[in-house]
Amino acid sequence: MLDLAAIFIALTSFLTYLSYRFIRLPPTIGVMVAALILSLIALGLTELGYPVLAVEMQEFIRQIDFSTVLMTWFLPALLFAGSLHVNLDDLRSYKWHIGFLATIGVLIATFVVAGLAYYTFALLGWQVSVLYCLLFGALISPTDPIAVMGILKTSGAPKPLQTTIVGESLFNDGTAVVVFSILLGVLMLGQTPTVGEVSLLFLQEAVGGILLGIVLGYCVFFLLRKVDAHQPSIMLTLALVFGGSALATRLHVSAPIVMVVAGLIIGNHGRRLAMSNETRRYVDGFWEVIDEILNALLFALIGLALLVLPFDWLHVAAALLLGGAVLASRLLTVGPWILMLRHFRGPDRQIARGTVRILCWGGLRGGVSVALALALPQGEERDLLLTLTYIVVLVSILLQGLTVGTLVNKLYGSSPSRPADH
């Protein structure tokens, strides 16, 4: 296990160097592109009769439990690091936007994508059940917090838009995991749960995660107030992230939601009331470095996964169609909601022009979707959905991720806060 971790860190470091030295894209996307190029080189050498590099890399990738690594280790730490710098007052100001998109929006997108996927599969001659289509809709519907926060750091989007997109992406994976878990339970058990069972699962995963996050966040906040030194403060936050994630898993509540809530408490109350300027600087610097390192590792892993996924050009065509379905579901979710808000809000709180376009185009898909696809039971349907999910995520990160900044600049230029109708 340690050898595997050492190899992966060394390889990611090399890819990070190549990204900064030659590719010069946004850091996380650059690392992924470097990993993709390495994967394509290995596949090209295989076609030329030299399969050694591809075989070795495939064996290496297969040893990594992507789903466990992401959901248990990477995602909680990344969500905590991201939520440390999210202003709680801003979230409260846009709670209706964020709450709707992170809950009802995910449910709407799940059913819309599932319906379009069912007809797409039938059109291409694949027999995929409605239940598997719903599972695909659930796993591809949430926007990815890791990809979104990485892109928005350098964007010039209006603050309300940034708050809405980041807040939604921090919370909607919890909703998606609950919906996915319910559907997966139906698949495994072969029976539909009652409304009471669904409600209980939601309370356990989502509400339980919020409550545990509040308890753990305020416990660590209390401890931070008793000591003002950077070393114990950093250690306490580390214990909160990894110990809290392990406890959440044991209690069967959503670890990502726990970390978001705890991160908001430490980032707002802890940084302001329990840390001196020097301690705050060390804690912020530590988690910024952790955030960048884990992002690089995650996106390198996504890029290298190309080597172990069997696909052909029909899969690519299907994935492009489904990527369009994902964008359509996003538009159907965001458009009516924004139009309604425009109608009821006063002129002093007008919504910025281009809101619908940026919310749709900025809703990137990422590693969370791939991790959920890997949780599907073994079989032909899993292989198909995993391959399609991977391609959709790849295109989303490369196409939307690299152009959303251009869209923001085109809409707002140097005056991003300017309101308008569309």
N, C-alpha and C positions, 0 to 999 in steps of 0.2 A: 504493500500500500504506500509506504514512504517512497519507494523507488518510483512508483507511478506518479506520485505528487511531484517529486523532484523533476522528472522528465517533462511533465506538463508545464511546470513553472518555467523551466529553462526554455522550452519551445515557445511559450507565450512571450517571454522576454525577448527572444530573437524576433518574433513577429512584430512586437511593439517597436523594436528598433527599426525594422524595415518600414513600418508604417510612418514613423516620425521622419526617417531619413529620406524615403523615396516617394511614398504614396501621398502623404500630406493631406489626408482627409480628416474629418472629425475623429478624434483618437479611437473611440470604440469601433466605429465603422471601418477605419483604416486597418485595425487589427483583424477584423473579420475578413476584409478584402484580401489581406496578406495570407490569411489561413486558407481562403478559397483558392487563391493562386497556387499555393503549395499543394492543395488537394488536386487541382486540375493538372499540375505538373506530374504528380504521382500517377494519375489516371492516364495521362498522355504517354508516360514511360511504359505503362502496362500495355497499352495498345501497340507500342513499338517492340514489345517482347522483353521488357525489363520490369517485371512486376514486383521486384524486391521492396522498393520504397513504399508502394501502395499496400503490400501485404503487411509490412511492419507497422505502418500507420493504422491500418484497419484493426490489427490485433490490439494496438494501444488504445484506440478509441473504444473498442468493444469492452475493455476492462473497466471503463468509467461508467458508473451508474448515474447517468445524466439527471434523471428525475430526482433521485435522492440528493445528489450534490446541490442541485439548484434549490429545491424546495426546503431542504433541511439546513443548508449552510449558506449558500450564496444569497438567496432572496431575503431572508430575515435581516442579514447584515446590510445589504444594499438598501432595503426599505428603511431601516433605522437611520443609516447615514443620510438618505435623501430627506427624511422627515425632520431631521435635526434643524434644517434651515427653512422649514415651511412655517410661515407666520400663522398662528392659531386664530388671530383676529380676522385675517384674510379669509381663512376657511369658513369661519362663521358668517362672514359677509356674503359668501357665495354658496352657502350650505344647500340651498334648493337646487342650484345647478348641479353641484357635485353629487348630492344625494340621489337625484333623479337619474343622472347618467350612470352612476355606479350600481344602481339596483334595477329600476324599471328598464333603463337603457340596455343593460346586459340581457335581461329577459327577452325584450323585443328583438334584439340582435340575434339571440340564440334561435328563436323560431323563424325569423326571416332567412337567416343563413341556412338553417336546416331545410327549409322548403326549397330554396334555390339549389342547394346541394343535391337534394333528392332527384330533381329533374335533370340536373347536370350529369349526375352519375348514370341515370337511365339513358340520356342522350348519347353517352359515350359507351354504352353497353355494359356497364358495371352494375351488378345486382347488390345494392347496399340497402339495408333495412332502414326504416324510418328512425328507429332508436339510435342506430349508429350515426345517422345524419344529425339527430339532435345532440349527440355527444360531440360531434364535430362543431356544431354551432356553439355549444357551451365553451369548448376549449379555445376557439378562435375569436370569440366575442370580446374578451377583455383587452383593453389597451395595456401595453407593457410598461410598468413604471420605470424600469431600468433604461429602456430605449428612449422613452419620452423625456425623462429628466436629463439624460445626457445631451439630447438635442436642444432642449429649451434653455440650457445654461448659456448658450451663445446666441439665442434668437432675440429679435427686437419686438416680440409680440407684446401687446398691452398687458399690464399686470393682471387685470381680471381674467384674461384668457389664460395666462400662464398658471394662475392659481386654480382655475377650473380644470385645466388639462392635467396638471400635476396631482391635484386633489382627487380627481376621478381615478387616475391610474394607480394611486396609492391604495384605494379602497375597492376598486371593482374586481380585482382578482379574488377577493374573499367571496363575493357573490358568485363569481364564475366557478370557484372550487366547490361551493355548496351545491349549485345546480349540477355540475359535473358529477359530484359524488352521489347525488340522488339518482341520476340517470344510470350511472355505473352500477349502483346497487340494484336497480331494476333489471339491468342486463344480467348481472351475476345470479340474482335470485329467481329471475323469471316471473316476478310478480310486481304489480304497481303498488307503491306505498300509499297509505292513507294520508289525508290532509294533516291529521294530527302528527303522524310520523315525520312528514316533511317539515312541519312547523317546529317540531322538537329538534330536528337536525339543524335547521337554520339557527334556532336559539343557541344551540350548543356550539356551533362553529363560529357564527358571526357575533352574536351578542356575548357569548362566553369569551370570545377573543377580545372584545372591547373591554369587558370587565377585568379580565386578567391583565390586559395592557395597562389599565388605570392603576390597578393594585401594584404591579411591579414598577411602573413608572414613578409613582409617588413614594414607594419604598426606597428606591435608589435616589430619588430627589432628597429624601430625608437624610440619607447617609452622606450625600454630597455636601449638604449644608454643614456637616460636622467636621469636614476636612477640606482644606483648600490647598491642595497640592496636585500637580498634574499627573504624577504617576498613579496614586490611588484612584484618582478620578477616572483616568483612562481604564484602569483595571475594573472599576465598578461598571462602566458602560459595557466593557467586553463581557463581564459576567451577566449583565442584563440581557445582552443579545443572545449569546449562545446557551446560557443557562435557562433563560426565558423561553427560547425556542424548544429546547428539550422538554421543559415542563409543559408547554403548550401541546406538543406532540403526545405526551403521556396522558394529558387530560382530554385529548381529542377536540381541541379548539384550534382555530386558525392561527398558526404561528405568524404569518404575514400581517394579519390584523393586529395581533399583540404588539409586534414590533413597530408598526406605524403609530399606534396610540402611545406606546411608551416613548418613542422618538419625539413625538409632538410635545409630550410633557417635559422631557429632558431638554429639548431644543428651545422651548419657550420659558418655562419656569426655572429649569435647572441652570441653563446658561446665564439667565438674567439675575437670579436670586441666590444661586449656590456656588458661583464660580467667580474668581477674580479675573481681571483682563488677561493675565498671564496664563492661568489655568484654562480659560476659555480658548486662548490661542492654541495651546497644545492639544486640547481635546478636538477642536475643529480641524486642526492640521492632521491629526492622527486619522480621523474618520474620512477626511478628504482623500488621503493616500489609500486607505482601505477601499474606499469607493472606486477609485481609479484602477487599483490592482484587480479587484474582483470583476469589474466591468471588462477589463482586458482579458481575463481568464475566461469569462463567460462567452464573449464574442469570438474568441479564438476557438472555443469548443463548438460553437454554432457553425463556424466556417469549416472546421475539420470534419463535422458530421456528414458532409457530402460523400465521404468515402465509404460509408457503411449503409447508405440508403439506396436500394435498388429502384431506379426510375428510368423512364424513357420519355420521348417527346410528347406522348399522349398524356403523361402525368403533368408535364409542363403546361400543356394547353388547358388541362382541367384546372390546374392550380391558378392560372391566370384568370379563368372564368370565375373561379371561387373567390379570388382576390377582388374581382369586380363586385361579387355578391356581398363581400364584407363591407366594401365602401358604400354599396347601396343600402345595406342595413344601417350603417352609420348615419347616412343622410336621412333615412326614414326616422331614426331616433332623434337626431339633433335638430333637424329642420323645423318640425312642428313645435318643439319645445321652445326654441329660440323665438319663433314667430309669436308664440303666445306671450312670452316674456316681454317682447317689444311692445305688445299691445297694452299690457297692464302696468308697465313701469313708467315712472314719471320722466320728464325731460332732463331732470338733473341726474338721473341714473341710467342714461341711454346706453344701449349695448353697442360696442364698437362695430364698425363695418367689417365685413369679412369674417365675422365670428363663425358662421356655419362652415365656410370653406376651410378655415384653420382647424376647427374642431374635427372635421371629417378627415382632412389630409394629415393632420398631426396625430391622429389616433393610431400610432404604430403598434404592430404586433411583434412579439419577441419570444424570449426563452420560456416564459410561463406557459405559452401555448404548446411548445415542443415538449416540455416536461409533462403536461397533462396528457398529450398524445402517447407518450411513452408508458403511461399508467394503464392504457387499454390492455385487455387480455390478448394473449398471443393468437394470431390468426391472420387470414388474408385481409380482413377488414382493417385490422390494426396497421399492417404494413402499408396499405393504401392510404389511410388517413394520416399516418405519420409522415409519409413521403409528401403528400399534398400540403400538410401543415408546414413542413420544413420549407417548401418552395414559397408558399404564401408569406411566411415570416421573412425569408430571405429577400423577396421582392419588396416587401413592405419597408424593411430597414434600409435597403439600398435606394429604392426609388423615392419613397416618401421622406425618409430620413435625410437624404441629400438635397431635396428640393423644398422642404418646408421653410427653410431659412430664406430662400429666394422668394417664396410666396409672401412671407411676412414683410420682407423689404419692399416688394412690389405694392403691397396694400398700404403700408404705413410709412415707409421711408424713415425720415428722422422725426416723425410726429406720431408715434404709435398709440398715443392715448386719445387721438382725435375720434369722437363718436360720429356715426353716420348710420344710415338705414341698412345697408347691405355690404 
